[in-house]
Amino acid sequence: MAVHDWTTVDAGIFHAFHTTWITQINAALNGGLLPRGYYALAEQHARDTIVDVLTLHATPSIALPQPLPPATGGTSVAEAPPRTRRRQTLEVLGLARRRTLAIRHISEHRLIAILEIVSPANKDRAQHVADFADKAVSALEAGVHVLVLDLFPPGPFDPHGLHAAIQQRLQRADAPVDYDLPADEPLTLASYSAGPQVEAYIEHLAVGANLPEMPLFLRPDRYVGVPLEATYEGAWQQMPQFWRDVLEGRAPSQ
């Protein structure tokens, strides 16, 4: 199924889809994709100052570096590297209300990875872009892997995309990173493997393209593939017919 142009509808419509998509991904991960000992949960966090349940929030569970889970299950990076078209090694300098899909390991139920679906509210002002990038970096610095799904093109507050904003904060750069975002593929999927160096696996796509499988890391050397296409389609089928007609350019059903 082709990715739709979500800029053509109100942010609340995407939020409804986003909530269902998270549920679909959660079910797929818990339905057999995650190895024994891991589980996924959709988690809700709130901030005191801004009522925005869609902003990544750093919880106390990622305040300190996480111990590595056992090296079992998943796919080995050495044997089968993720098939993304771009890969970056990012040197980390100076280590120091949104719904989040959290992947945990049963040993002390420690947080292993988080998956974030970007919503318009994450990009509608400079502070929200900074908040999203800062919290993603906080997770990575704590050893928590991150997968970001951004189906919105860059705007005035993330002119090179959210990946560039995350890269800037990882590298403690004073000036914005001039990331080469393809003009004809402005949507971004980025998976980050946490470690002394952050490995970023990146795919860009255009509206109308099919979603590729993306890696979700359990350890720096092991990952599972997240079936974005199938879960997106599952969420799409649960959308009201009226909005499916609108997003596909048809006259809404009466």
C-alpha positions as CSV (number, residue, x, y, z in Angstrom):
1,M,0.0,0.0,0.0
2,A,1.3,3.4,-0.9
3,V,2.0,6.1,1.7
4,H,-0.7,8.8,1.7
5,D,-0.2,12.6,1.8
6,W,-1.2,13.2,5.4
7,T,-0.6,17.0,5.0
8,T,-3.9,17.2,3.2
9,V,-6.0,16.4,6.4
10,D,-6.3,17.8,9.9
11,A,-3.6,16.7,12.4
12,G,-6.3,15.0,14.4
13,I,-7.1,12.6,11.5
14,F,-3.5,11.5,11.4
15,H,-3.4,11.2,15.2
16,A,-6.3,8.7,14.9
17,F,-4.4,6.7,12.3
18,H,-1.2,7.0,14.3
19,T,-2.8,5.5,17.3
20,T,-4.1,2.5,15.3
21,W,-0.8,2.0,13.5
22,I,1.0,1.8,16.9
23,T,-1.4,-0.9,17.9
24,Q,-0.8,-2.8,14.7
25,I,3.0,-2.7,15.1
26,N,2.7,-3.6,18.8
27,A,0.6,-6.7,17.9
28,A,3.1,-7.7,15.2
29,L,6.0,-7.5,17.5
30,N,4.3,-9.4,20.3
31,G,2.9,-11.9,17.8
32,G,6.2,-13.5,17.1
33,L,8.7,-11.0,15.7
34,L,10.3,-10.3,19.1
35,P,12.5,-13.1,20.5
36,R,11.6,-14.9,23.7
37,G,12.2,-12.6,26.7
38,Y,11.2,-9.4,24.9
39,Y,7.8,-7.6,24.7
40,A,6.4,-4.4,23.4
41,L,4.0,-2.0,25.1
42,A,2.4,1.2,23.9
43,E,3.2,3.7,26.6
44,Q,1.8,7.2,27.3
45,H,3.8,10.0,28.9
46,A,2.8,13.5,29.8
47,R,4.8,16.7,30.2
48,D,4.0,19.4,32.7
49,T,4.2,22.5,30.5
50,I,2.9,21.6,27.1
51,V,-0.2,19.4,26.5
52,D,1.2,17.4,23.7
53,V,0.9,13.6,24.2
54,L,2.9,13.2,21.0
55,T,6.3,14.5,22.2
56,L,8.9,11.9,23.1
57,H,9.4,12.0,26.9
58,A,12.6,10.7,28.6
59,T,11.4,8.6,31.6
60,P,13.5,7.6,34.6
61,S,13.8,4.2,33.0
62,I,16.3,5.6,30.5
63,A,18.2,7.8,32.8
64,L,21.2,5.5,33.1
65,P,22.9,3.3,30.5
66,Q,21.0,0.0,30.1
67,P,22.8,-3.4,30.4
68,L,22.9,-5.5,27.2
69,P,20.3,-8.2,26.9
70,P,21.4,-11.8,26.0
71,A,22.7,-12.2,22.5
72,T,19.9,-14.4,21.4
73,G,17.1,-14.0,18.9
74,G,16.8,-11.4,16.1
75,T,19.0,-11.0,13.1
76,S,22.7,-10.6,13.3
77,V,24.0,-7.4,11.7
78,A,27.2,-9.1,10.7
79,E,25.4,-11.9,8.9
80,A,22.5,-9.8,7.4
81,P,23.0,-6.0,7.6
82,P,19.8,-4.0,7.4
83,R,18.9,-3.2,3.8
84,T,18.5,0.5,4.0
85,R,19.9,2.7,1.3
86,R,21.8,5.0,3.7
87,R,23.9,4.3,6.7
88,Q,25.7,6.8,8.9
89,T,28.1,6.4,11.8
90,L,27.6,9.3,14.2
91,E,30.2,10.1,16.7
92,V,28.5,11.0,20.0
93,L,30.2,13.9,21.7
94,G,29.8,14.9,25.4
95,L,27.6,12.0,26.5
96,A,26.0,13.4,29.2
97,R,1.7,13.8,26.2
98,R,3.1,11.2,23.5
99,R,2.5,7.6,22.8
100,T,5.7,5.6,22.6
101,L,6.1,2.0,21.6
102,A,8.5,0.6,24.2
103,I,10.4,-2.7,23.8
104,R,11.5,-4.2,27.0
105,H,13.4,-7.3,28.2
106,I,11.9,-9.3,31.1
107,S,15.2,-9.2,33.1
108,E,14.3,-6.3,35.4
109,H,11.9,-5.2,32.6
110,R,14.5,-2.8,31.3
111,L,13.9,-0.6,28.3
112,I,15.6,-1.8,25.2
113,A,14.2,0.3,22.4
114,I,11.5,2.8,21.5
115,L,9.6,3.4,18.3
116,E,8.2,6.9,17.5
117,I,5.7,7.9,14.9
118,V,6.1,11.6,14.2
119,S,3.0,13.7,14.2
120,P,2.5,17.3,13.0
121,A,2.7,18.6,16.6
122,N,6.4,17.5,16.7
123,K,7.2,19.8,13.9
124,D,4.9,22.8,14.3
125,R,7.4,25.0,16.2
126,A,11.1,25.2,16.8
127,Q,10.8,24.1,20.5
128,H,8.9,21.0,19.6
129,V,11.5,19.9,17.1
130,A,14.2,20.6,19.7
131,D,12.3,18.6,22.3
132,F,11.8,15.6,20.0
133,A,15.5,15.6,19.0
134,D,16.8,16.1,22.6
135,K,14.7,13.3,24.0
136,A,15.7,10.9,21.2
137,V,19.3,11.7,21.9
138,S,18.7,11.2,25.7
139,A,17.4,7.7,24.9
140,L,20.4,6.9,22.7
141,E,22.9,8.1,25.3
142,A,21.3,5.8,27.8
143,G,21.8,2.8,25.4
144,V,18.2,2.7,24.3
145,H,17.8,2.1,20.5
146,V,15.4,4.3,18.6
147,L,13.2,3.9,15.5
148,V,11.6,7.1,14.1
149,L,8.9,7.0,11.4
150,D,8.3,10.5,9.9
151,L,5.6,10.6,7.2
152,F,5.7,14.4,7.0
153,P,8.0,16.5,4.8
154,P,10.4,18.9,6.5
155,G,9.0,22.3,7.4
156,P,10.4,25.7,8.5
157,F,11.5,24.3,11.9
158,D,13.2,21.1,10.5
159,P,14.4,22.3,7.0
160,H,16.6,19.2,6.6
161,G,14.3,16.8,8.4
162,L,14.2,15.5,12.0
163,H,17.1,13.1,11.3
164,A,19.3,16.2,10.8
165,A,18.0,17.7,14.1
166,I,18.8,14.5,15.9
167,Q,22.3,14.3,14.3
168,Q,23.0,17.9,15.3
169,R,22.3,17.2,18.9
170,L,24.1,13.9,18.9
171,Q,27.2,15.7,17.7
172,R,26.7,18.8,19.8
173,A,27.0,21.0,16.7
174,D,26.3,24.7,17.1
175,A,24.9,25.1,13.6
176,P,22.2,23.1,12.0
177,V,23.4,20.0,10.1
178,D,23.1,20.4,6.3
179,Y,21.9,16.8,5.8
180,D,21.3,15.9,2.1
181,L,17.6,15.2,2.2
182,P,16.4,14.1,-1.3
183,A,14.0,16.7,-2.6
184,D,11.9,14.0,-4.3
185,E,11.8,11.7,-1.3
186,P,11.2,14.0,1.7
187,L,9.7,11.4,4.1
188,T,12.2,9.8,6.5
189,L,12.5,6.4,8.3
190,A,15.5,6.3,10.6
191,S,16.6,3.5,12.9
192,Y,19.4,4.2,15.4
193,S,21.5,1.6,17.1
194,A,22.8,2.9,20.4
195,G,26.4,2.4,21.4
196,P,29.7,4.4,21.8
197,Q,29.0,5.3,18.2
198,V,25.4,5.6,17.0
199,E,24.8,3.7,13.7
200,A,21.9,5.3,11.8
201,Y,20.1,3.3,9.1
202,I,18.0,5.6,7.0
203,E,15.4,5.3,4.2
204,H,13.7,8.2,2.4
205,L,10.5,7.9,0.4
206,A,7.9,10.0,-1.4
207,V,4.2,10.1,-1.0
208,G,2.9,7.1,-3.0
209,A,5.8,4.9,-2.3
210,N,5.6,1.6,-0.5
211,L,6.9,1.3,3.0
212,P,10.1,-0.8,3.4
213,E,10.8,-3.1,6.4
214,M,12.9,-1.2,8.9
215,P,15.3,-2.6,11.6
216,L,14.5,-2.2,15.3
217,F,17.6,-2.9,17.3
218,L,17.6,-5.1,20.4
219,R,21.4,-4.9,20.7
220,P,24.0,-3.0,18.6
221,D,24.6,-6.2,16.8
222,R,21.1,-7.7,16.5
223,Y,17.7,-6.4,15.3
224,V,14.3,-7.5,14.1
225,G,12.6,-6.2,11.0
226,V,9.4,-4.2,11.5
227,P,6.8,-4.9,8.8
228,L,5.7,-1.3,8.2
229,E,3.8,-2.0,5.0
230,A,1.5,-4.7,6.5
231,T,0.9,-2.8,9.7
232,Y,0.2,0.5,7.9
233,E,-2.3,-1.3,5.7
234,G,-3.9,-2.9,8.7
235,A,-4.3,0.5,10.3
236,W,-5.6,2.0,7.1
237,Q,-8.4,-0.5,6.8
238,Q,-9.6,0.6,10.2
239,M,-9.9,4.3,9.2
240,P,-13.4,5.7,8.5
241,Q,-14.3,5.3,4.8
242,F,-14.9,9.0,4.5
243,W,-11.3,9.9,5.3
244,R,-10.0,7.1,3.2
245,D,-11.9,8.6,0.2
246,V,-10.5,12.0,1.0
247,L,-6.9,10.8,1.3
248,E,-7.2,8.8,-1.9
249,G,-8.7,11.7,-3.9
250,R,-12.2,10.3,-4.3
251,A,-15.5,12.0,-3.6
252,P,-16.3,11.0,0.0
253,S,-19.0,8.4,0.4
254,Q,-22.4,9.6,1.4
